[in-house]
Amino acid sequence: MDFITYQYRYIAKREKVDVIVLENPYRLEKFAVLKDIVSEENIYYHLHWTESGNIIDRQAIPNSISISEYVKNKWIKDNPQFGKNYVVYNCVDVERFSARVKNRDEEREKLGFTKQDFVVLFCGRFTPEKGVDKLLDAFEIIHSNKEERIKLLLIGSANYSSPKSTSFSDNVIFRAKQMDNVVYLGYIPNQIIHLYFGISDILSVPSVWEEGAGLVAIEGMAAGLPLIITQSGGMVEYVTDDCAVKLPINDELPKSLANAIVDLSKNPERRDAMGKAGRKRAERFTKKNYYKDFLKFFV
């Protein structure tokens, strides 16, 4: 028994727990040693993504709590064991993201935006699956079409707060710095990231893989931002047609992104309606609702 598994076992015995929910994907089969503390039917794996270990590992934990129906269905399909499989949708600090930014125009001006600029926000990791390169392609199309007031606010890095970069992230940053219609900020701590949502006009989440959920989409809805997303995994379960434009993932994605962005930039009434719908939808994903939804399976 390795040290990490020993610590889990020690804490579970000391606290005399009734249910164990595993958040760590570390060698699932090692958690079989917990089955003499609580019964197998009371051990769950909290699934945040679609790929979670190999089949042999998964056989140790038959029960799951997933962040979307997409993730749950993927787990059931890949897992040969029968078990209890639930869905609990993720949450964000809705109140923080829904707060209005004071002196919005002044804060935008500090970043080089004018009152007339239409600001599209991207906030995420600079990795191929997040589609940030496709969004830069879209902004090259927008620039070539002389839509000079449409700007991109680019926030992120290769891996959250880590200073390490990759050849892909280096290329994204290099491209962004060469483009007149892109403002690149790099990594922004989560404690203040909501301020940048508050000064943007719309949010784009151009993922080209199957997202388990996509927390940034919930944050955008809470901030009242119209969304342009892709038809990616569980992310589409979190949004509605009233608050999001959902684009197919294909070779035409950069062009589709460019067209959707330009269209929303010219339709303030639609943006207003989408923003209001997004705020309403975001109330489904509060911390309070998450707490209630998570516990209802165990009481």
MINUGU-743299 format. One line per 4 residues: number of its first residue (from 1); their letters; for each residue x, y, z of N, C-alpha, C. Coordinates in steps of 0.2 Angstrom, whole numbers, plus 5000, padded with zeros to 4 digits. Example, Ala and Ser with C-alpha at 12.3 -4.5 7.8 and 13.67 -1.06 7.14 Angstrom:
2
1 = AS = 5066:4972:5039:5062:4978:5039:5066:4984:5039; 5064:4989:5035:5068:4995:5036:5064:5000:5039;
This chain:
299
1 = MDFI = 5004:4994:5000:5000:5000:5000:5004:5006:5000; 5004:5011:4995:5008:5017:4995:5005:5022:5000; 5009:5027:5001:5008:5032:5006:5001:5036:5005; 5000:5038:4999:4994:5041:4997:4987:5037:4999;
5 = TYQY = 4987:5031:4997:4982:5026:4998:4981:5025:5006; 4987:5025:5009:4987:5024:5016:4984:5030:5020; 4985:5036:5017:4982:5042:5020:4975:5042:5019; 4972:5040:5014:4965:5040:5012:4962:5035:5017;
9 = RYIA = 4965:5029:5018:4962:5024:5022:4962:5026:5030; 4968:5029:5032:4968:5031:5039:4963:5036:5040; 4962:5041:5036:4957:5047:5037:4950:5044:5037; 4948:5039:5032:4942:5036:5032:4940:5032:5038;
13 = KREK = 4945:5028:5041:4944:5025:5047:4943:5029:5053; 4947:5034:5053:4947:5039:5059:4940:5043:5060; 4938:5045:5054:4932:5049:5054:4925:5044:5054; 4926:5038:5053:4921:5033:5053:4916:5035:5047;
17 = VDVI = 4918:5036:5041:4914:5039:5036:4909:5033:5034; 4903:5036:5031:4898:5032:5028:4899:5031:5021; 4901:5036:5017:4902:5036:5010:4909:5039:5008; 4912:5037:5003:4918:5039:5001:4917:5041:4993;
21 = VLEN = 4919:5048:4992:4919:5050:4985:4926:5052:4983; 4928:5048:4978:4935:5049:4976:4936:5055:4971; 4940:5060:4972:4941:5065:4967:4948:5064:4964; 4952:5060:4966:4959:5059:4963:4959:5053:4959;
25 = PYRL = 4961:5054:4952:4961:5049:4948:4967:5044:4949; 4971:5045:4954:4977:5041:4955:4976:5034:4956; 4977:5030:4951:4977:5022:4952:4971:5020:4955; 4965:5020:4952:4959:5018:4955:4959:5011:4958;
29 = EKFA = 4962:5006:4955:4962:5000:4958:4965:4999:4965; 4969:5004:4967:4972:5004:4974:4966:5006:4979; 4961:5009:4977:4956:5011:4981:4951:5005:4984; 4953:4999:4981:4949:4993:4983:4950:4992:4990;
33 = VLKD = 4956:4994:4993:4957:4993:5000:4953:4997:5005; 4949:5001:5002:4944:5005:5006:4937:5001:5007; 4937:4996:5003:4930:4992:5003:4929:4988:5010; 4934:4988:5014:4933:4985:5021:4931:4990:5026;
37 = IVSE = 4931:4997:5024:4929:5002:5028:4922:5004:5027; 4920:5005:5021:4913:5006:5019:4911:5001:5013; 4905:4999:5012:4903:4994:5007:4905:4997:5000; 4906:4992:4995:4907:4995:4989:4902:4999:4986;
41 = ENIY = 4895:4998:4988:4890:5002:4985:4890:5009:4988; 4895:5011:4993:4895:5017:4995:4902:5021:4994; 4905:5018:4988:4911:5021:4986:4910:5024:4979; 4911:5030:4978:4909:5034:4971:4916:5037:4968;
45 = YHLH = 4916:5037:4962:4921:5041:4958:4918:5047:4955; 4920:5053:4957:4918:5059:4955:4921:5061:4948; 4917:5060:4943:4920:5061:4936:4920:5068:4933; 4926:5071:4932:4926:5078:4929:4928:5078:4922;
49 = WTES = 4929:5072:4919:4931:5072:4912:4929:5065:4909; 4931:5064:4903:4928:5058:4899:4933:5052:4899; 4939:5054:4900:4944:5048:4900:4947:5048:4907; 4946:5042:4910:4948:5042:4917:4951:5035:4919;
53 = GNII = 4957:5033:4917:4960:5027:4918:4958:5022:4914; 4961:5016:4914:4959:5010:4910:4954:5006:4913; 4951:5001:4909:4945:4997:4911:4947:4993:4917; 4953:4991:4918:4954:4987:4924:4954:4991:4930;
57 = DRQA = 4957:4997:4930:4956:5002:4935:4949:5003:4937; 4945:5005:4932:4938:5007:4933:4934:5001:4937; 4936:4995:4936:4932:4989:4939:4932:4990:4946; 4937:4993:4949:4938:4994:4956:4932:4999:4959;
61 = IPNS = 4930:5003:4955:4925:5008:4957:4919:5008:4952; 4914:5004:4954:4908:5004:4949:4903:5010:4949; 4903:5014:4955:4898:5019:4955:4902:5026:4953; 4897:5030:4950:4900:5037:4948:4895:5042:4949;
65 = ISIS = 4898:5048:4950:4895:5055:4950:4898:5059:4945; 4894:5061:4939:4897:5064:4934:4895:5071:4933; 4899:5076:4930:4897:5083:4929:4893:5084:4923; 4891:5079:4919:4886:5080:4914:4884:5073:4912;
69 = EYVK = 4878:5073:4908:4876:5067:4905:4881:5064:4900; 4884:5068:4897:4889:5066:4892:4894:5062:4895; 4897:5064:4901:4902:5061:4905:4900:5054:4908; 4894:5055:4910:4890:5049:4913:4890:5043:4908;
73 = NKWI = 4887:5045:4902:4886:5040:4897:4892:5037:4894; 4897:5041:4894:4904:5039:4892:4907:5034:4897; 4906:5035:4903:4908:5031:4908:4905:5024:4908; 4898:5025:4908:4894:5018:4907:4896:5014:4901;
77 = KDNP = 4897:5018:4896:4899:5014:4889:4905:5010:4890; 4910:5014:4893:4917:5011:4894:4918:5007:4900; 4914:5007:4905:4914:5003:4911:4910:4997:4911; 4913:4991:4911:4909:4985:4911:4906:4983:4917;
81 = QFGK = 4907:4987:4922:4903:4985:4929:4897:4989:4929; 4892:4985:4932:4886:4989:4934:4887:4993:4940; 4884:4998:4941:4884:5002:4947:4879:5008:4947; 4879:5012:4952:4875:5018:4952:4878:5024:4949;
85 = NYVV = 4875:5027:4944:4878:5032:4941:4874:5038:4941; 4876:5044:4944:4872:5050:4944:4875:5056:4941; 4872:5061:4940:4874:5067:4937:4873:5073:4942; 4878:5077:4944:4878:5083:4948:4881:5088:4944;
89 = YNCV = 4878:5093:4941:4881:5098:4937:4885:5103:4941; 4891:5105:4938:4896:5109:4941:4893:5116:4944; 4897:5120:4947:4894:5126:4950:4900:5131:4949; 4898:5138:4950:4903:5143:4950:4901:5148:4955;
93 = DVER = 4905:5153:4957:4903:5158:4961:4899:5163:4957; 4892:5162:4956:4888:5165:4952:4887:5173:4954; 4887:5174:4961:4886:5180:4964:4892:5185:4962; 4898:5182:4962:4904:5186:4960:4905:5188:4953;
97 = FSAR = 4903:5183:4949:4903:5184:4942:4897:5189:4939; 4892:5189:4943:4886:5193:4941:4887:5200:4943; 4892:5202:4947:4893:5209:4950:4895:5213:4944; 4892:5219:4944:4893:5224:4939:4900:5227:4941;
101 = VKNR = 4904:5229:4935:4911:5232:4936:4910:5239:4936; 4912:5242:4941:4912:5250:4942:4917:5253:4937; 4915:5259:4934:4919:5262:4930:4921:5258:4924; 4916:5254:4921:4918:5249:4915:4921:5252:4910;
105 = DEER = 4919:5258:4907:4923:5261:4902:4930:5263:4903; 4931:5265:4909:4938:5267:4911:4942:5261:4912; 4940:5255:4914:4943:5249:4915:4945:5246:4908; 4940:5247:4903:4942:5245:4896:4947:5249:4893;
109 = EKLG = 4947:5256:4895:4952:5260:4892:4959:5259:4894; 4959:5256:4900:4966:5255:4903:4969:5249:4899; 4965:5245:4895:4968:5240:4891:4968:5241:4884; 4967:5248:4882:4967:5250:4876:4961:5250:4871;
113 = FTKQ = 4955:5248:4875:4949:5248:4871:4945:5255:4871; 4942:5256:4866:4938:5262:4866:4931:5260:4868; 4926:5266:4869:4919:5264:4870:4916:5261:4864; 4918:5262:4858:4915:5259:4852:4917:5252:4851;
117 = DFVV = 4923:5250:4854:4925:5243:4853:4920:5238:4855; 4920:5232:4851:4916:5227:4853:4921:5221:4855; 4921:5219:4862:4926:5215:4865:4924:5208:4866; 4927:5204:4863:4926:5196:4863:4931:5194:4868;
121 = LFCG = 4929:5190:4873:4933:5187:4878:4935:5180:4877; 4941:5178:4877:4943:5171:4878:4947:5170:4884; 4945:5165:4888:4948:5164:4894:4949:5156:4895; 4955:5154:4895:4956:5147:4896:4964:5145:4894;
125 = RFTP = 4965:5138:4894:4972:5136:4893:4973:5136:4885; 4980:5138:4884:4982:5138:4877:4984:5131:4875; 4980:5127:4874:4981:5120:4871:4977:5119:4865; 4979:5114:4861:4975:5113:4855:4968:5112:4855;
129 = EKGV = 4966:5108:4861:4959:5106:4861:4955:5111:4863; 4957:5117:4866:4953:5123:4868:4951:5127:4862; 4954:5126:4856:4953:5130:4850:4955:5137:4850; 4959:5139:4854:4961:5146:4854:4964:5148:4847;
133 = DKLL = 4968:5143:4844:4971:5145:4838:4965:5146:4832; 4960:5142:4833:4954:5143:4828:4951:5150:4829; 4951:5153:4835:4948:5159:4837:4953:5165:4834; 4960:5164:4834:4964:5168:4831:4963:5168:4824;
137 = DAFE = 4962:5162:4821:4961:5162:4814:4955:5166:4812; 4949:5166:4816:4943:5169:4815:4945:5177:4815; 4949:5179:4820:4950:5186:4820:4955:5189:4815; 4958:5184:4812:4962:5186:4805:4957:5188:4800;
141 = IIHS = 4952:5183:4800:4946:5184:4795:4942:5191:4796; 4941:5192:4802:4937:5198:4804:4941:5204:4802; 4948:5204:4804:4952:5210:4802:4952:5211:4794; 4953:5205:4790:4953:5206:4783:4946:5209:4780;
145 = NKEE = 4941:5208:4784:4935:5211:4782:4933:5218:4785; 4939:5221:4787:4939:5228:4790:4934:5229:4795; 4933:5224:4799:4928:5225:4805:4933:5228:4811; 4935:5234:4811:4940:5236:4815:4938:5237:4822;
149 = RIKL = 4932:5238:4824:4930:5239:4831:4929:5233:4835; 4930:5227:4831:4929:5220:4835:4936:5218:4837; 4937:5217:4844:4943:5216:4847:4943:5209:4851; 4948:5206:4852:4949:5200:4856:4953:5201:4862;
153 = LLIG = 4950:5200:4868:4954:5200:4874:4956:5193:4876; 4962:5191:4876:4965:5185:4876:4968:5184:4883; 4965:5179:4887:4967:5178:4894:4969:5170:4894; 4975:5169:4897:4976:5162:4898:4984:5160:4897;
157 = SANY = 4985:5154:4898:4992:5151:4897:4992:5144:4896; 4998:5141:4895:4998:5134:4893:4995:5130:4899; 4996:5131:4905:4994:5127:4911:4992:5131:4917; 4987:5135:4917:4985:5139:4923:4990:5144:4925;
161 = SSPK = 4992:5143:4931:4997:5148:4934:5005:5146:4933; 5005:5140:4930:5012:5137:4929:5016:5142:4924; 5022:5143:4925:5026:5147:4920:5028:5143:4914; 5028:5137:4914:5030:5133:4909:5025:5134:4903;
165 = STSF = 5029:5134:4897:5025:5135:4891:5026:5129:4886; 5023:5129:4881:5024:5124:4875:5025:5127:4869; 5027:5123:4864:5027:5126:4857:5021:5129:4855; 5015:5125:4856:5009:5128:4854:5007:5134:4858;
169 = SDNV = 5008:5135:4864:5006:5141:4868:5011:5147:4866; 5017:5145:4865:5022:5150:4862:5019:5153:4855; 5017:5149:4851:5015:5151:4845:5008:5155:4845; 5004:5153:4850:4998:5157:4851:4999:5164:4853;
173 = IFRA = 5004:5165:4858:5006:5171:4861:5009:5175:4855; 5014:5172:4851:5017:5176:4846:5012:5179:4841; 5007:5175:4839:5002:5177:4834:4998:5183:4837; 4996:5182:4843:4992:5187:4847:4995:5194:4847;
177 = KQMD = 5002:5194:4848:5006:5200:4849:5007:5203:4842; 5006:5200:4837:5007:5202:4830:5000:5205:4828; 4995:5204:4831:4988:5206:4828:4986:5212:4831; 4983:5217:4827:4981:5223:4830:4974:5223:4833;
181 = NVVY = 4971:5218:4832:4964:5217:4835:4964:5212:4841; 4970:5211:4844:4970:5206:4850:4974:5210:4855; 4971:5209:4861:4975:5211:4867:4976:5205:4872; 4982:5204:4872:4984:5198:4876:4986:5200:4883;
185 = LGYI = 4983:5196:4888:4985:5198:4895:4989:5192:4899; 4989:5186:4896:4992:5181:4900:4987:5178:4905; 4990:5175:4910:4987:5171:4915:4984:5177:4920; 4978:5176:4922:4975:5181:4927:4972:5176:4933;
189 = PNQI = 4974:5178:4939:4972:5174:4945:4964:5174:4945; 4962:5168:4948:4955:5167:4948:4951:5172:4952; 4954:5175:4957:4951:5179:4962:4949:5186:4959; 4952:5188:4953:4950:5194:4950:4948:5193:4942;
193 = IHLY = 4947:5187:4940:4946:5185:4933:4939:5188:4931; 4934:5188:4936:4928:5190:4935:4927:5198:4932; 4932:5202:4934:4933:5209:4932:4933:5209:4924; 4937:5205:4921:4938:5205:4914:4932:5202:4910;
197 = FGIS = 4928:5198:4914:4921:5196:4911:4917:5202:4911; 4917:5206:4916:4913:5212:4917:4914:5217:4912; 4920:5218:4909:4921:5223:4904:4921:5220:4897; 4919:5214:4896:4919:5211:4889:4911:5211:4887;
201 = DILS = 4911:5210:4880:4904:5211:4877:4901:5204:4876; 4905:5199:4874:4903:5192:4873:4909:5188:4875; 4907:5181:4876:4912:5176:4877:4912:5171:4872; 4918:5169:4870:4919:5163:4865:4922:5157:4868;
205 = VPSV = 4919:5151:4868:4922:5145:4870:4923:5140:4864; 4928:5141:4860:4929:5137:4854:4932:5130:4854; 4930:5126:4860:4934:5120:4861:4933:5115:4855; 4938:5111:4853:4938:5107:4847:4938:5100:4850;
209 = WEEG = 4937:5099:4856:4937:5092:4859:4930:5092:4863; 4929:5086:4866:4923:5085:4870:4924:5087:4877; 4921:5093:4879:4922:5096:4886:4917:5091:4890; 4920:5090:4896:4916:5087:4901:4910:5092:4903;
213 = AGLV = 4912:5098:4904:4907:5103:4906:4909:5110:4903; 4914:5113:4905:4916:5119:4903:4914:5125:4908; 4918:5125:4913:4916:5130:4919:4915:5137:4916; 4920:5139:4911:4920:5146:4909:4913:5148:4906;
217 = AIEG = 4910:5143:4903:4903:5145:4900:4898:5147:4905; 4898:5144:4911:4894:5146:4917:4896:5152:4919; 4902:5154:4920:4905:5160:4922:4903:5166:4917; 4903:5164:4911:4901:5169:4906:4893:5171:4906;
221 = MAAG = 4889:5165:4907:4882:5166:4908:4881:5170:4915; 4884:5169:4920:4883:5173:4926:4885:5180:4925; 4890:5181:4921:4892:5188:4920:4887:5192:4915; 4882:5188:4912:4877:5191:4907:4880:5192:4900;
225 = LPLI = 4885:5188:4899:4888:5188:4892:4885:5183:4887; 4883:5185:4881:4881:5181:4876:4887:5176:4875; 4885:5170:4873:4890:5165:4872:4891:5163:4865; 4897:5161:4862:4898:5158:4856:4902:5152:4858;
229 = ITQS = 4899:5146:4857:4903:5140:4859:4902:5135:4854; 4906:5129:4855:4905:5124:4850:4901:5118:4853; 4898:5114:4849:4894:5108:4851:4898:5103:4854; 4901:5104:4860:4906:5100:4863:4904:5097:4869;
233 = GGMV = 4904:5090:4869:4903:5086:4875:4897:5088:4879; 4899:5089:4886:4894:5091:4891:4892:5098:4891; 4896:5102:4888:4896:5110:4888:4889:5112:4886; 4886:5108:4880:4880:5110:4878:4874:5109:4882;
237 = EYVT = 4875:5105:4888:4870:5103:4892:4869:5109:4897; 4874:5113:4898:4874:5119:4903:4871:5125:4900; 4871:5126:4894:4868:5132:4891:4861:5131:4887; 4858:5136:4885:4852:5135:4882:4853:5139:4875;
241 = DDCA = 4848:5138:4870:4848:5141:4864:4847:5149:4865; 4844:5151:4870:4842:5158:4871:4848:5162:4873; 4854:5158:4876:4859:5162:4878:4866:5161:4874; 4866:5156:4870:4872:5153:4867:4871:5152:4859;
245 = VKLP = 4876:5154:4855:4876:5152:4848:4881:5145:4848; 4878:5140:4846:4882:5133:4846:4884:5131:4839; 4891:5131:4838:4894:5130:4832:4896:5123:4831; 4896:5120:4825:4898:5113:4824:4906:5113:4824;
249 = INDE = 4909:5108:4826:4916:5107:4826:4918:5104:4819; 4921:5108:4815:4923:5105:4808:4928:5110:4805; 4930:5109:4799:4935:5113:4796:4933:5120:4795; 4927:5121:4795:4924:5128:4794:4924:5132:4800;
253 = LPKS = 4926:5130:4806:4925:5133:4812:4928:5140:4813; 4934:5142:4810:4936:5149:4810:4931:5153:4807; 4929:5151:4801:4924:5156:4797:4918:5156:4801; 4915:5151:4804:4909:5151:4808:4910:5155:4814;
257 = LANA = 4915:5155:4817:4917:5159:4823:4916:5167:4821; 4920:5168:4815:4920:5175:4813:4913:5178:4811; 4909:5174:4808:4903:5176:4806:4898:5177:4812; 4899:5172:4817:4894:5173:4823:4896:5179:4827;
261 = IVDL = 4903:5180:4827:4905:5186:4831:4903:5193:4828; 4904:5193:4821:4901:5199:4817:4894:5200:4818; 4890:5195:4818:4883:5195:4818:4881:5198:4825; 4884:5195:4830:4882:5198:4837:4884:5205:4838;
265 = SKNP = 4890:5207:4835:4892:5214:4836:4887:5219:4833; 4883:5216:4828:4878:5221:4825:4871:5220:4827; 4870:5216:4832:4863:5215:4835:4863:5216:4843; 4863:5222:4845:4863:5224:4852:4857:5221:4856;
269 = ERRD = 4851:5221:4852:4845:5219:4855:4846:5211:4857; 4848:5208:4852:4849:5200:4853:4854:5199:4859; 4860:5203:4859:4864:5202:4864:4861:5203:4871; 4857:5208:4871:4854:5210:4878:4849:5204:4880;
273 = AMGK = 4846:5201:4875:4841:5196:4877:4845:5190:4879; 4851:5188:4875:4855:5183:4877:4858:5183:4884; 4860:5189:4885:4863:5191:4892:4859:5190:4897; 4852:5192:4897:4847:5191:4902:4846:5183:4903;
277 = AGRK = 4845:5180:4897:4844:5173:4897:4850:5169:4901; 4856:5171:4899:4862:5168:4902:4862:5169:4910; 4860:5175:4912:4860:5176:4919:4855:5172:4923; 4849:5171:4920:4844:5167:4922:4846:5160:4923;
281 = RAER = 4849:5157:4917:4851:5150:4917:4857:5149:4922; 4861:5154:4923:4867:5153:4928:4865:5152:4935; 4859:5154:4937:4856:5153:4944:4855:5145:4945; 4855:5141:4940:4854:5134:4941:4861:5131:4944;
285 = FTKK = 4866:5135:4943:4873:5132:4944:4876:5136:4950; 4872:5138:4955:4875:5141:4961:4878:5136:4966; 4882:5138:4970:4885:5134:4975:4880:5130:4980; 4875:5134:4981:4870:5131:4985:4866:5126:4982;
289 = NYYK = 4865:5126:4976:4861:5121:4972:4866:5115:4971; 4872:5116:4970:4877:5111:4969:4877:5107:4976; 4877:5110:4982:4878:5107:4988:4872:5102:4989; 4866:5105:4987:4860:5101:4988:4859:5095:4983;
293 = DFLK = 4861:5096:4977:4861:5091:4972:4866:5086:4974; 4872:5087:4977:4877:5082:4978:4875:5078:4984; 4872:5081:4989:4870:5077:4995:4864:5073:4994; 4860:5075:4990:4853:5071:4989:4854:5064:4988;
297 = FFV = 4859:5062:4985:4860:5054:4984:4862:5050:4990; 4864:5054:4995:4867:5051:5001:4863:5051:5007; 4857:5055:5007:4853:5056:5013:4846:5054:5011;
